[in-house]
Amino acid sequence: DPATVGKAVRMIAEEDLADHIDLNFGCPVPKVTRKGGGSAIPYKRRLFRNIVAAAVRATEGTDIPVTVKFRIGIDDEHHTHLDAGRIAAEEGAQAVALHARTASQRYSGTAVWDEIARLKEHVTTVPVLGNGDIFEADDAVRMMEQTGCDGVVIGRGCLGRPWLFAELSARLRGVDAPTPPNLGEVAQIMIRHGELLADHHGEMKGMREIRKHVAWYLRGFPAGSDLRSSLSLVKTLDDLRELVAGLPLDTPFPEDGHGPRGRQGSPASVALPEGWLDDPEEDIVPEGAEIMHSGG
């Protein structure tokens, strides 16, 4: 709902809660799209325009930039990214980002980087950022060289690898990326991640959150099944520190630690509200739009 988005952004701006607001229209999860949310929204051009405009208006008088991220479209028959990029730029977005997959692709297959290049040619007044299949620093450099995009957005590639950003920064400066961390260094990063989560959420919830990341941090490293199982059930920071100390900490970063990360799955039809594709210019707020859903 554009009105709700505007109110939310105004609250964030007035309370100085953010340095940057990104409107993410990329979620392909059925529980989101079937309510007309996420990657379903850009198909409704006027509704999409109204949402972006409301967010930008709500930041007037501040230096908080609004950016917009979206996918190629619903599926191969319903592309929306060129219109979405143009509309977002017209309404005052400071940059646009394209995940170069359709919603029906979800996270499967290969991102179509050529569509990032098309968007870059189509949108000339604001920076165009590329997203999709960046799992190594060299992937980002290759995307920028191939598409001409102005920058990149990292998604699944940083799961259990937050140092990917340092590697990318080095490559973009034209210098060699730092040596990947050994298991001891990864362990310290994992502990720090847990500490930050505990500070933000409280220890109980923070430890539930860190469990989701343990497998990504340990990907490719030798760690027994019992230790992995215990880490996946960790309840306190002290337990996390004690369990991590039992890892073979001098192990160098493994070759298997490189490459794709995160969910992949298979293509699927996009769940949409009934009649959603009938009129792309309709700007009626879909029923249930205010129901809170997380795409995860």
TAFENUR-V376507 format. One record per pair of residues at least 6 apart in sequence whose C-alpha atoms are under 8 Angstrom apart, sorted by the first residue. I is the first residue (numbers start at 1). GAP is how many residues later the second one is. D is the distance in Angstrom with one decimal. If there is no record, write none. Layout:
i=I gap=GAP d=D
i=I gap=GAP d=D
This chain:
i=1 gap=50 d=7.0
i=1 gap=284 d=5.7
i=1 gap=288 d=6.6
i=1 gap=289 d=7.3
i=2 gap=45 d=7.7
i=2 gap=48 d=5.9
i=2 gap=49 d=4.3
i=2 gap=50 d=7.8
i=2 gap=52 d=5.8
i=2 gap=53 d=7.8
i=3 gap=48 d=7.8
i=3 gap=51 d=6.9
i=5 gap=46 d=6.7
i=5 gap=49 d=6.7
i=5 gap=50 d=6.2
i=6 gap=45 d=7.7
i=6 gap=48 d=4.8
i=6 gap=49 d=5.0
i=6 gap=51 d=7.5
i=6 gap=52 d=5.6
i=7 gap=51 d=7.3
i=9 gap=12 d=8.0
i=9 gap=46 d=6.0
i=9 gap=49 d=5.9
i=9 gap=50 d=7.0
i=10 gap=45 d=7.9
i=10 gap=48 d=4.9
i=10 gap=49 d=6.4
i=12 gap=6 d=6.5
i=13 gap=45 d=7.6
i=13 gap=46 d=6.2
i=13 gap=49 d=7.2
i=13 gap=51 d=7.4
i=18 gap=46 d=7.5
i=19 gap=45 d=5.6
i=19 gap=46 d=7.6
i=20 gap=44 d=5.3
i=20 gap=45 d=5.3
i=20 gap=46 d=6.3
i=20 gap=47 d=7.9
i=21 gap=43 d=7.0
i=21 gap=44 d=6.3
i=21 gap=45 d=4.9
i=21 gap=46 d=6.4
i=22 gap=44 d=5.7
i=22 gap=45 d=4.7
i=22 gap=46 d=5.6
i=22 gap=47 d=7.2
i=23 gap=29 d=7.8
i=23 gap=43 d=7.3
i=23 gap=44 d=6.2
i=23 gap=45 d=4.8
i=23 gap=46 d=6.2
i=24 gap=14 d=7.2
i=24 gap=44 d=6.0
i=24 gap=45 d=4.8
i=24 gap=46 d=6.4
i=25 gap=12 d=7.7
i=25 gap=13 d=4.6
i=25 gap=14 d=4.9
i=25 gap=15 d=7.7
i=25 gap=16 d=6.8
i=25 gap=17 d=7.2
i=25 gap=43 d=7.4
i=25 gap=44 d=5.7
i=25 gap=45 d=4.7
i=25 gap=46 d=7.3
i=26 gap=12 d=5.5
i=26 gap=13 d=4.6
i=26 gap=43 d=6.4
i=26 gap=44 d=4.6
i=26 gap=45 d=5.5
i=26 gap=73 d=7.2
i=26 gap=77 d=7.5
i=27 gap=6 d=7.6
i=27 gap=10 d=8.0
i=27 gap=11 d=4.6
i=27 gap=12 d=5.2
i=27 gap=76 d=7.6
i=27 gap=268 d=6.1
i=28 gap=10 d=6.5
i=28 gap=11 d=5.6
i=28 gap=12 d=7.9
i=28 gap=75 d=5.1
i=28 gap=76 d=7.3
i=28 gap=78 d=5.8
i=28 gap=242 d=7.4
i=28 gap=267 d=7.7
i=29 gap=9 d=7.9
i=29 gap=77 d=7.9
i=29 gap=266 d=5.8
i=30 gap=240 d=6.8
i=30 gap=241 d=5.3
i=30 gap=242 d=7.9
i=31 gap=240 d=7.9
i=31 gap=262 d=7.3
i=31 gap=264 d=7.8
i=32 gap=6 d=6.0
i=32 gap=261 d=6.4
i=32 gap=262 d=7.5
i=32 gap=263 d=6.6
i=33 gap=6 d=6.5
i=33 gap=7 d=5.4
i=33 gap=237 d=7.2
i=33 gap=238 d=5.8
i=33 gap=239 d=5.6
i=33 gap=240 d=7.8
i=34 gap=236 d=7.9
i=34 gap=237 d=4.8
i=34 gap=238 d=4.1
i=34 gap=239 d=5.2
i=35 gap=237 d=6.8
i=35 gap=238 d=6.0
i=35 gap=251 d=6.7
i=35 gap=252 d=7.0
i=35 gap=253 d=6.0
i=35 gap=254 d=6.1
i=36 gap=236 d=6.2
i=36 gap=237 d=6.1
i=36 gap=240 d=7.8
i=36 gap=250 d=6.0
i=36 gap=253 d=7.0
i=37 gap=252 d=7.0
i=39 gap=31 d=6.7
i=39 gap=32 d=6.7
i=39 gap=34 d=7.3
i=39 gap=35 d=6.9
i=39 gap=64 d=6.1
i=40 gap=34 d=6.6
i=40 gap=63 d=7.9
i=40 gap=232 d=7.1
i=41 gap=6 d=7.3
i=41 gap=7 d=6.0
i=42 gap=6 d=5.4
i=42 gap=28 d=7.6
i=42 gap=31 d=7.5
i=42 gap=38 d=6.4
i=42 gap=39 d=7.8
i=42 gap=42 d=6.2
i=43 gap=30 d=7.3
i=43 gap=31 d=7.4
i=43 gap=35 d=7.8
i=43 gap=37 d=6.0
i=43 gap=234 d=7.6
i=43 gap=237 d=5.7
i=44 gap=235 d=7.5
i=44 gap=236 d=4.5
i=44 gap=237 d=5.6
i=44 gap=238 d=6.1
i=44 gap=239 d=6.6
i=45 gap=38 d=7.6
i=45 gap=39 d=7.4
i=45 gap=235 d=6.0
i=45 gap=236 d=5.5
i=45 gap=237 d=7.6
i=45 gap=238 d=7.6
i=46 gap=234 d=7.8
i=46 gap=235 d=5.5
i=46 gap=236 d=6.5
i=46 gap=237 d=5.3
i=47 gap=234 d=7.7
i=47 gap=235 d=7.0
i=47 gap=236 d=4.3
i=47 gap=237 d=7.0
i=47 gap=238 d=7.3
i=48 gap=36 d=7.7
i=49 gap=38 d=6.1
i=49 gap=39 d=6.9
i=49 gap=42 d=7.1
i=52 gap=16 d=7.9
i=52 gap=36 d=6.4
i=52 gap=39 d=6.6
i=52 gap=41 d=7.5
i=53 gap=38 d=5.3
i=53 gap=39 d=7.2
i=55 gap=11 d=7.2
i=56 gap=10 d=6.2
i=56 gap=35 d=7.3
i=56 gap=36 d=6.2
i=56 gap=37 d=6.9
i=59 gap=6 d=7.7
i=59 gap=7 d=8.0
i=65 gap=28 d=7.3
i=65 gap=29 d=6.0
i=66 gap=26 d=7.8
i=66 gap=27 d=5.3
i=66 gap=28 d=5.8
i=66 gap=29 d=7.6
i=67 gap=26 d=5.1
i=67 gap=27 d=5.4
i=67 gap=28 d=5.0
i=67 gap=29 d=5.8
i=67 gap=30 d=7.8
i=68 gap=20 d=6.9
i=68 gap=25 d=6.7
i=68 gap=27 d=6.6
i=68 gap=28 d=4.9
i=68 gap=29 d=6.2
i=69 gap=27 d=5.7
i=69 gap=28 d=4.5
i=69 gap=29 d=5.8
i=69 gap=30 d=7.4
i=70 gap=11 d=7.0
i=70 gap=14 d=7.7
i=70 gap=27 d=6.4
i=70 gap=28 d=5.3
i=70 gap=29 d=6.2
i=71 gap=9 d=7.8
i=71 gap=10 d=6.4
i=71 gap=27 d=5.5
i=71 gap=28 d=4.8
i=71 gap=29 d=6.0
i=71 gap=30 d=5.8
i=71 gap=31 d=5.6
i=71 gap=32 d=6.7
i=72 gap=7 d=5.6
i=72 gap=8 d=6.0
i=72 gap=9 d=4.8
i=72 gap=26 d=7.0
i=72 gap=27 d=7.0
i=72 gap=28 d=5.8
i=72 gap=29 d=5.6
i=72 gap=30 d=4.9
i=72 gap=31 d=7.6
i=72 gap=43 d=7.4
i=73 gap=6 d=4.1
i=73 gap=7 d=4.7
i=73 gap=8 d=6.1
i=73 gap=28 d=7.7
i=73 gap=29 d=4.9
i=73 gap=30 d=6.2
i=74 gap=6 d=7.5
i=74 gap=28 d=5.5
i=74 gap=29 d=4.9
i=74 gap=30 d=6.2
i=74 gap=196 d=7.0
i=75 gap=27 d=5.2
i=75 gap=28 d=6.1
i=75 gap=29 d=5.3
i=75 gap=30 d=7.5
i=75 gap=195 d=8.0
i=76 gap=26 d=7.1
i=79 gap=23 d=7.8
i=81 gap=17 d=7.5
i=81 gap=38 d=7.2
i=82 gap=36 d=7.9
i=82 gap=37 d=5.8
i=82 gap=40 d=6.6
i=82 gap=41 d=7.8
i=85 gap=11 d=6.3
i=85 gap=34 d=7.1
i=85 gap=37 d=8.0
i=85 gap=38 d=6.3
i=86 gap=36 d=7.4
i=86 gap=37 d=6.0
i=88 gap=8 d=7.2
i=89 gap=6 d=7.3
i=89 gap=7 d=7.6
i=89 gap=34 d=7.6
i=89 gap=36 d=7.0
i=89 gap=37 d=6.5
i=93 gap=33 d=7.8
i=94 gap=32 d=6.1
i=94 gap=33 d=7.3
i=95 gap=31 d=5.3
i=95 gap=32 d=4.9
i=95 gap=33 d=6.0
i=95 gap=34 d=7.4
i=96 gap=30 d=7.3
i=96 gap=31 d=6.5
i=96 gap=32 d=5.2
i=96 gap=33 d=6.1
i=97 gap=31 d=5.7
i=97 gap=32 d=4.4
i=97 gap=33 d=5.7
i=97 gap=34 d=6.9
i=97 gap=55 d=7.9
i=97 gap=56 d=7.3
i=98 gap=18 d=6.5
i=98 gap=30 d=7.7
i=98 gap=31 d=6.4
i=98 gap=32 d=5.3
i=98 gap=33 d=5.7
i=99 gap=12 d=7.6
i=99 gap=31 d=6.5
i=99 gap=32 d=4.5
i=99 gap=33 d=5.3
i=100 gap=11 d=5.0
i=100 gap=12 d=5.1
i=100 gap=13 d=5.9
i=100 gap=15 d=6.4
i=100 gap=16 d=6.5
i=100 gap=30 d=7.4
i=100 gap=31 d=6.3
i=100 gap=32 d=5.8
i=101 gap=6 d=7.6
i=101 gap=9 d=7.7
i=101 gap=10 d=5.3
i=101 gap=11 d=6.3
i=101 gap=31 d=7.5
i=103 gap=167 d=6.6
i=104 gap=163 d=5.5
i=104 gap=164 d=5.2
i=104 gap=165 d=5.5
i=104 gap=166 d=5.5
i=105 gap=161 d=7.0
i=105 gap=162 d=4.4
i=105 gap=163 d=6.6
i=106 gap=158 d=7.6
i=106 gap=159 d=7.6
i=106 gap=160 d=7.3
i=106 gap=161 d=6.1
i=106 gap=162 d=7.5
i=107 gap=156 d=6.6
i=107 gap=157 d=4.7
i=107 gap=158 d=6.4
i=107 gap=159 d=7.5
i=107 gap=160 d=7.9
i=108 gap=156 d=4.8
i=108 gap=157 d=5.4
i=108 gap=158 d=5.2
i=108 gap=159 d=6.1
i=109 gap=155 d=7.8
i=109 gap=157 d=7.7
i=110 gap=23 d=7.1
i=111 gap=21 d=5.4
i=111 gap=22 d=6.2
i=113 gap=17 d=7.9
i=113 gap=19 d=7.9
i=113 gap=30 d=7.1
i=113 gap=33 d=7.9
i=113 gap=34 d=6.8
i=114 gap=33 d=6.5
i=116 gap=13 d=7.9
i=116 gap=14 d=6.1
i=116 gap=31 d=6.1
i=116 gap=33 d=7.0
i=117 gap=29 d=7.7
i=117 gap=30 d=4.3
i=117 gap=31 d=6.3
i=117 gap=32 d=6.8
i=119 gap=9 d=7.4
i=120 gap=8 d=5.8
i=120 gap=27 d=7.6
i=120 gap=28 d=7.0
i=120 gap=29 d=6.2
i=127 gap=22 d=7.6
i=127 gap=23 d=5.7
i=127 gap=24 d=7.8
i=128 gap=21 d=5.5
i=128 gap=22 d=5.5
i=128 gap=23 d=7.0
i=129 gap=20 d=5.6
i=129 gap=21 d=5.6
i=129 gap=22 d=4.7
i=129 gap=23 d=4.9
i=129 gap=24 d=6.5
i=130 gap=13 d=7.4
i=130 gap=14 d=7.8
i=130 gap=19 d=6.3
i=130 gap=20 d=7.9
i=130 gap=21 d=6.4
i=130 gap=22 d=4.7
i=130 gap=23 d=6.0
i=131 gap=21 d=5.8
i=131 gap=22 d=5.0
i=131 gap=23 d=6.4
i=131 gap=24 d=7.5
i=132 gap=22 d=7.7
i=132 gap=23 d=7.5
i=133 gap=6 d=7.5
i=133 gap=24 d=7.6
i=133 gap=127 d=7.4
i=134 gap=6 d=5.8
i=134 gap=20 d=6.5
i=134 gap=21 d=7.8
i=134 gap=23 d=6.0
i=135 gap=21 d=7.5
i=135 gap=22 d=4.3
i=135 gap=23 d=7.4
i=135 gap=123 d=7.5
i=135 gap=124 d=5.8
i=135 gap=125 d=5.7
i=135 gap=126 d=7.3
i=136 gap=21 d=7.3
i=136 gap=28 d=7.0
i=136 gap=32 d=7.7
i=136 gap=122 d=7.4
i=136 gap=123 d=7.1
i=137 gap=27 d=6.7
i=137 gap=28 d=7.8
i=137 gap=30 d=5.8
i=137 gap=31 d=4.5
i=137 gap=34 d=6.6
i=137 gap=40 d=8.0
i=138 gap=30 d=7.5
i=138 gap=33 d=7.2
i=140 gap=12 d=6.6
i=140 gap=28 d=7.3
i=141 gap=30 d=7.3
i=141 gap=31 d=6.9
i=143 gap=6 d=7.6
i=144 gap=6 d=6.9
i=144 gap=7 d=6.8
i=144 gap=8 d=7.6
i=156 gap=104 d=7.9
i=156 gap=105 d=5.8
i=156 gap=106 d=5.2
i=156 gap=107 d=7.9
i=157 gap=7 d=7.7
i=157 gap=103 d=6.7
i=157 gap=104 d=5.7
i=157 gap=105 d=7.4
i=158 gap=6 d=6.1
i=158 gap=7 d=7.9
i=159 gap=54 d=7.0
i=159 gap=57 d=6.0
i=159 gap=58 d=7.6
i=159 gap=102 d=6.8
i=159 gap=103 d=7.0
i=160 gap=53 d=6.1
i=160 gap=54 d=7.4
i=160 gap=55 d=7.8
i=160 gap=56 d=4.5
i=160 gap=57 d=4.1
i=160 gap=58 d=7.7
i=161 gap=55 d=7.7
i=161 gap=56 d=6.7
i=166 gap=11 d=7.6
i=166 gap=12 d=7.7
i=167 gap=10 d=4.7
i=167 gap=11 d=6.1
i=168 gap=9 d=7.2
i=170 gap=6 d=6.2
i=170 gap=7 d=5.3
i=170 gap=8 d=7.6
i=171 gap=6 d=5.9
i=180 gap=73 d=6.1
i=181 gap=71 d=7.0
i=181 gap=72 d=6.0
i=182 gap=67 d=7.1
i=182 gap=68 d=6.3
i=182 gap=69 d=5.6
i=182 gap=70 d=4.3
i=182 gap=71 d=4.9
i=183 gap=38 d=7.4
i=183 gap=64 d=7.7
i=183 gap=65 d=7.1
i=183 gap=66 d=4.8
i=183 gap=67 d=6.1
i=183 gap=68 d=5.3
i=183 gap=69 d=6.3
i=183 gap=70 d=6.6
i=184 gap=63 d=8.0
i=184 gap=64 d=7.6
i=184 gap=65 d=4.1
i=184 gap=66 d=5.9
i=184 gap=67 d=7.5
i=185 gap=64 d=7.8
i=186 gap=31 d=6.9
i=187 gap=57 d=6.2
i=187 gap=62 d=7.6
i=190 gap=24 d=7.7
i=190 gap=27 d=7.1
i=191 gap=46 d=7.8
i=191 gap=49 d=7.0
i=191 gap=50 d=6.6
i=193 gap=17 d=7.4
i=194 gap=12 d=6.6
i=194 gap=13 d=6.6
i=194 gap=16 d=5.8
i=194 gap=43 d=7.0
i=195 gap=11 d=7.9
i=195 gap=42 d=7.1
i=197 gap=6 d=7.5
i=197 gap=8 d=8.0
i=197 gap=9 d=4.6
i=197 gap=10 d=7.4
i=197 gap=12 d=7.3
i=197 gap=13 d=7.4
i=198 gap=6 d=7.3
i=198 gap=7 d=7.1
i=198 gap=8 d=4.3
i=198 gap=9 d=6.9
i=199 gap=7 d=7.7
i=200 gap=6 d=7.4
i=203 gap=32 d=7.9
i=203 gap=33 d=6.5
i=203 gap=34 d=7.2
i=204 gap=31 d=6.4
i=204 gap=32 d=6.9
i=207 gap=27 d=6.4
i=207 gap=28 d=5.5
i=207 gap=29 d=6.3
i=207 gap=30 d=7.3
i=208 gap=25 d=7.9
i=208 gap=26 d=7.5
i=208 gap=27 d=7.2
i=211 gap=20 d=6.8
i=211 gap=21 d=4.9
i=211 gap=22 d=6.7
i=211 gap=23 d=6.9
i=212 gap=20 d=7.5
i=214 gap=14 d=7.9
i=214 gap=17 d=6.9
i=214 gap=18 d=6.7
i=215 gap=13 d=7.7
i=215 gap=17 d=8.0
i=216 gap=45 d=7.9
i=219 gap=37 d=7.2
i=219 gap=38 d=5.5
i=220 gap=34 d=5.7
i=220 gap=35 d=7.3
i=220 gap=36 d=4.8
i=220 gap=37 d=4.9
i=221 gap=30 d=7.5
i=221 gap=32 d=7.3
i=221 gap=33 d=6.2
i=221 gap=36 d=7.5
i=222 gap=26 d=7.5
i=223 gap=24 d=6.5
i=223 gap=25 d=7.6
i=227 gap=16 d=7.1
i=227 gap=19 d=8.0
i=230 gap=13 d=7.6
i=231 gap=9 d=6.9
i=231 gap=12 d=6.8
i=234 gap=6 d=6.2
i=273 gap=13 d=7.9
